[in-house]
Amino acid sequence: MSAIARSFTRSAFRNPSIQLRRGGHAEGYNQPTGYLFGEKPLPAGAKRVKEDWEPMFFYGFMGSMVFGTAVIYYKPDTNVHTWAYREAKARMEARGEPVEYKKQE
C-alpha cells in the first residue's frame, strides 16, 4: 500500500477531532413539570396556537384512516367458503337440481 493511501485510511484515527464520539454524560431527559406535554394551562379565554405540523398530521392521519376503512369495507370477498357456495350453486343449477332447501314440517 502506498504512503498516500495509508495516510488517508489512518488519518481519522490519528486526529481526535475528526473521530466520531458517541455517548456522553449530558442530562438525558426532561424533568417532570406536572403539566401535560410540558405545556402550561392557558389563561381563561385564550386559544392554543397550533404548531405547523399539527393540522397536517391530524388531517393526514384521519384521511388515511377513512381511506383504509373504505378499502377494507369494499374489498372483494375472497373467502373460500363463499367461492365453494357459489360453485356448488352453479353446478346444482346446471344439473337442474333445486338450489333452495324446503322447510320440513
Number of C-alpha atoms within 10 A of each C-alpha: 5 6 7 8 10 10 11 10 10 10 13 13 11 11 9 10 9 10 11 7 8 5 5 7 5 6 7 7 6 7 8 9 10 9 9 9 8 11 9 10 10 9 8 6 6 8 8 9 6 8 8 8 8 10 11 11 11 11 11 12 12 12 12 12 12 11 12 11 12 11 11 9 9 8 9 8 9 8 8 9 10 11 12 11 11 12 12 13 15 13 13 13 12 9 8 9 10 10 12 7 6 7 5 4 3
